[in-house]
């Protein structure tokens, strides 16, 4: 078992280079099996979620070679067999394999995916897409059997712009007969990354990044090369670290427009932030202003940065309001922040953060990935020692977080207990 120990109160100075996007990589890897050849994916982050996906690839019989940031995947020897629960439950993104296998082989057997417990995360919109394209879905407890004699293009209207349902519908549609139109599609940059990858294989996808995506099915997808975009959530997390403790902290290898919603909120608060073409520089500022934040789908404020920004809101002058519209169980970090000295009230899907308050190091627990990031940021700001348990959640999604923060002046270490 591992834990993170942080001695707070140190300035962060220097540069942090952002890794490839977790939320792209975990979709690109399952998408690779739609190819009839070998694909190369560059800028793969070194996180445990990637190890879990590789386990599924190897279980299915794919040939995987990883060299640093580069992964080569040859799916020509895959056997389409039931993916057991013990490996599918390790992460939610495992359900992208369900769509890729259905798209390629017209049948898949798999158990409900796992992931962080941040609220109800149904896959009803994904199943809606399957059924619209002609598949039969049989649910037996946690197990799904999905099959079709033929997948045919259709119009799919998503009840909400779900990233997962958008990607899953694309993965099934690329090898279906005819044209599929997805309305009310999610617009996240990770979806564009996946669509570009598939188009490089020979797919015909237009409109990714807009609310209407059209996919013309093809019979064959070949080998190709693609690169994972920089991780906008990792970017935002370290930008917030700079707003809390930075002294000209540079966050590099980023796409600034992907974090516009965050940068605009920080400017509204009065944080000192300088933008460049592929980097930002942040210095912590005294007397920052209170703000209201509401999570929305892209290009709105991302739900994955809601928990990480909360420690910064504890340092604002006045009462900030943060509304979570995506997941109903994403305030599990709040009791730990209050134990550290924050003054936060929970009211259903909103929290009220009264500031500024002094944070003090405590023993806390990471209940999920982004809650863990929140507690790391709080620990960097707090006086004394913060010890975080259950850190496997954090290591799933942040490549070398200990090394990156240590290199810019944080006193942080990973202990085995």
N, C-alpha and C positions, 0 to 999 in steps of 0.2 A: 504494500500500500504506500502511496506517495502523498506528500503534502508540500505546499509552498509556504515559505517563511519570508516575510518582508519586513525590513526595518524602514519605516516611513520617514518623510521629511527631507529627502535628498532631491536636489535639482537634477533634471534630466537635460543633458546637453550632448549634442552630436547628431548622428544620423541613424535612422532606422529604415531599412529597405523592406518594402512590402513584398510578401510572397504571392504565389498564384492563388486565385480565389477558391476557397473551399467549396462554395455553393455552385461554382462552375465545374470544378474537377469531379465532384461526386455525381454529376450528370453526364459529363463527357466520357467517363470510363465505362459506364453501362451502355452509352450510345455507341461505343466502339464496336460492339458485337453485331451491329447491323451491317457492318462492312463484310464483304466477301474476301477482303485482302488484309494486309497489315497496315495499321495506323500508328502514327507517332504523335504523342501529345507532349508538348514542352511546357516548362514552368509549373510542373506538378508540385503542390506543397507537400512537405514532409510531415504529415499528421496521421494520427491513428485511424481516422476515417478512411484514408486511402488504403491502409493495410487491410481493413475490413472488406473493402470492395475487391481488392486483389484476391482475397480468400475466396470470394464468390467466383471470380473469373477462373481461378485455378481449379475450383470444384467443378466447374462446367467443362473444363478441359482446354481453356484458352492458353496460348503460349504468351507469357508475360516476361518482358525484360526491362529492368529499370536501371538507369545509369544516371545518378545525380537527379537532376530535375526532369530528365527525359524518360518517358515510358513508351515502349513499343508493345503493341497488342496484336496478336494474330489469332483471329477467331475461327479460322478455317476448320479446326478440329473440335469445335464445341459440340457437346452432347446436350440436347435440351432435356433436362431432367428436373424433377422437383427440387426446389431450393428449400432446405430444411430450416426450421424455425431458429435453431441455435445460431445460424449465421445471418439470417435475414433480420433478426431482432436487434442486431448491434447498432444499426443506424437507419434512420428513416429513408435515406436516399437509396437503400437497397431496392425500393419499389420501382426505380427506373429500370432495373433488370426485367421486371415483370412486363413493362411496355416494350422493351427492345426484343425480348424473346417472343412476345405475342406478335410484334410487327414482322419479325423474320420467319418464325416457324408456325404462326397461326394458332399456337397453343402454349400455355404456361401454367405451371402449378407452383404456388409459392405461399408463404405465410405472411401475415400482416407485418409491415415493417416496424422497427423500433425507433429510437431517438429520444430526445429530451422530453421530459414530462412538463410541458409548458401550457397544457390545456388540450381541449379536444382537437384532434388533428385528423378528421375523417378523410377518407379517400373517395367520397361519393362523387366528386366532380371528375376524378380520373375514371371511375367506373362508368359515369355518364358518357364520357368520350368513347370508351371501349364499346359500349352498347350502340351508340350512334353509328359507329363504323362497322357494325354487324356482328360483334362478338357476343357470345353467351357467357354470362358470369354466374358461377356457382359459388356460394359462400357456405362453408361448413366450419363453424366456429371461427378460428383465426386463419383458416386456410382458404385460399382462393384458387379456383380452377377456371381459367378463361380460355375459350377456344372459338374458332370461326372456320367455316368452310372456305369463306373468302372475305377479306376485308375490303370494304368499298368506301370511297370518299363520301363525306356528308358534311352538313352544316352543324357545328357544335357551338352552342351558346353556353358559356360558363356562368353560373349564378354569381360567382365572385372571381376577380382576376387572380386566381391561384397560380403561383409559380409552378408548383408540382403538377397540377392538372394540365397546365399549358405545355410543359415539357413532355409529359407522358402522352398527351394527344399527338404532339408532333412525332414522337418516336414510333407510335403505331401507324400514323398516317403516311410516313415517307415511303413505305412499300405497299400501301393499299392501292386499289384500282381507282383511278379518277382523282377528283379534286376535293380536298377537305378545306373547309373554312372555319377558323376558330374566331368567334366573336367574344368580346370582353376578355381578351387574352391579357395576361400579365405582361408588363413592359420591361422587366428587370434586365440589366446588362448581361446577366448570366444566360438568359434565354437567347440573346443575340449571339453569344459565344457558342452555344450549342447548335443553333441554326447554321452559323458559319461553318462549323465543323462538318455537319451533315452535308451542306452544299459543296464543301471541298471533296466529299466522298462521291458526289454526283446527284445529290437530292435537289429538288426544286422547291425551295421555300422562299416566299417573299413576305415582307411585312413584319418580320421579327423586330421587336422594340416598339411596335404600335399595338393598338387594341384589336386589330384585324390581321390575322396571319393566314396565308393561303399556301397549301401544300399540294403539289401535283405528284402523285405517286409514281415511283419508278420500280423497275424489276431488279435492278442491280445497283449496289453501292460498292465502290472500290476503295483502295488504300488512299491515304492522304496524310498531310501534316497539319497540325494546328497548335496554337499556343493558348494557355490559360490566361485570362485577363487578370490584372492585379486585384487583390481581395479588397473590396470597398468596405467591408465590415472590419477587417484588420486595420485598414487605413483609418477608419473612423475611431477605432479604439485607441490607437496611438496618438491621433490628433487630440482626443479628449485627455489622454495622459499629459500631453504638452500643455493643454489649457489648465490642468491641475498643478503641474510641477515643472513645466518646461522653462528652459532658459535658452532660447534660440534652438529649440529641438526641431530638426528637419525630418520629415516623413517623406521618403523618396520612392520612386518607381510606382507612381499612382496615376490615376486618371481623375483629375480634380472634379470634373463635372459629375462623376459618379457619387460624390459626397457633397454635392451642392446644398442639399437640405440641411446637413449638419453645419457646413461652413457658414451658411446664412444665419443659422441660429446662434453660432458662436459670435459672429459679428454683431448680432442684435444684443448679445450679452455684454459686449465691449471687450472681448478677448482679442489680444494682439495676434493677428494671423496674416502672413504674407503668402500669396499664391504665386507659383511658377507654373510652367507648362506641364511638368511631371512631378512636382514636389510642393510641399507647403512648409513654412517655418512658423512655429508657435512659441510664444512666451506667456507664461502665467501672468495674469493681471489681477491686481487688487480691486475690490469694490465692483465686482461684476453684477450686472442687472438680472433681475428675475425674468423668466420667460414662460410662455405656455407652449407645450409641445403635444402634437397629436400624431400617432403613428398611422401611416398610410402606405399603400403599395407605391412602388417606384413611379415617378420621381419624388414622392413624398418622403417624410422622415421614416427611416426604416425601423421596423419592430426590433431588429437585431441590434440596434444601437440604443434602444430605450433603456435597457438595464445599465449598459456602460455609461450613459450620460448622467444617470441619477447621482453618483457621487459629486459630480461637478455642480449639479443643481443645489446640493446642500451648502455650497459656498456662495450662492447668490444672495443678494440683499433683497429680502422680501419673500413672498410666497409664490413659488412656481407651481404650475399645474401640468401634470403629464398624463395624457389619456392614451390607453392602449386599446386599439380597435381591432387588432388581428387575433391575439391569443388571450384567453380569459385568465390564464394561470401564470402570468409572467411577472408577478410581484413577489416571488419567493425570496428574492434578495433583500426585500425591505426590512424584515425583522432583524436581519444581521446588521444592516446599516444603522438601524435605530440602536442596536446594542453597542455600536461603535460611536454613538453620540449624535446621530442624525435625528431630526424631528420630522418624521414623515407619517402622514395619515393615509390609510387606504379607504377608498370609498368605491366599491364595486370595480369598475374599469378605469378609475382615476386614482392618482395619488397626489397629495398636496405636500410639497416639500418646503418647510419653513427654514429660512436661512438668514445669515450664515451660521453654521454650527461647527464646533471643533470636533474633528474625528480622532478617535483613540484606538490603537491597535487592540484586537481581540482574537479569540479563537472562533473561526467561522467555517461554514460549509458551503461548497459550491453545489447547488441543487441542479444546475443545468449549465450548458456551455456559456451563455451570455451572462447569467448570474455570476458565474465564476469570474468572467472578465470584469464585471462590476466590482467584485470584491478585491481583485488585484489592484484596480485603480484606486479604490478607497484605501487600501493598504499603503499605496505609494504616498498618499496625502497624509495619512494618519500619523499621530505621534506614537512612538513606541513600536512594538512588534505585533504584526498581524500574522496569524497562522491559518492557512486555508486547507481544509480536508476535502476529500472526494475530488481531487484535481484532475482525475482522468477525463472529466467533462471538458476541462480547459484545454488539455493536451490534444483532444479530438480536433480542435478547430483553430489553434494558434501554433504555427510552426515556430519552434525555438523561442518561445516567449521569454524564457528565463535568460537566454543569451542575448536576445535583442535588447531587453531592458537593462541588463547588467552592463552592456557595452556603452550605454548612454548615462550611466551613473547611478542606477537603482541598486539598492542593496537587497537582492532577491536571490533565493536559492531553492532548489528542489531537493527535499529530503526523502529517504526511504524509511518507513516506520514499520 
